[in-house]
């Protein structure tokens, strides 16, 4: 499985913000961690952005393309640097110039039923629990080194949801 790795040290990645009919966002807890986040994942060398997004959606959330509608996506790459503690582990594994991730974020509306969400599709699940959450609260709760990316995605994509979503 080859992922596109840019020469600038940022792994190419897609992020997914899935919202329901109440404009709450899908918020998931990483397996064996306390951290919660939106689904995200790397782009394979032979994939388009859309193909990577749909693959990650299926692998991490168990949803197929006919369960969602693409509402919008960010127009530019949003980057975050990993903290030095993570970088040291990766450099030990010979990823010498790795700095972090650059992401295109997708805003998806759930058109299927939430009972179609399955976290156990993949042989190595990413998440072990999920909930619907207010978007602004999720942005504030994300781990610090990703916070600015979540805030930037939120500010760019929120215009595609009714204003009542943020009260």
Buried (B, 14 or more C-beta within 10 A) or exposed (E): EEBBBBEEBBBBBBBBBBBEEEBBBBBBBBEEEEEBBBBBBBBBEEBEBBEBBBBBBBBBBBBEEEBBEEBBBBEEBBBBEBEEEEBEEBEEEEBEEBBBBBBBBBBBBBEEEBEBBEBEBBEEBBBEEBEBBBBBEBBEBBBEEBBEBBBBBBEBBBEEBEEEBEE
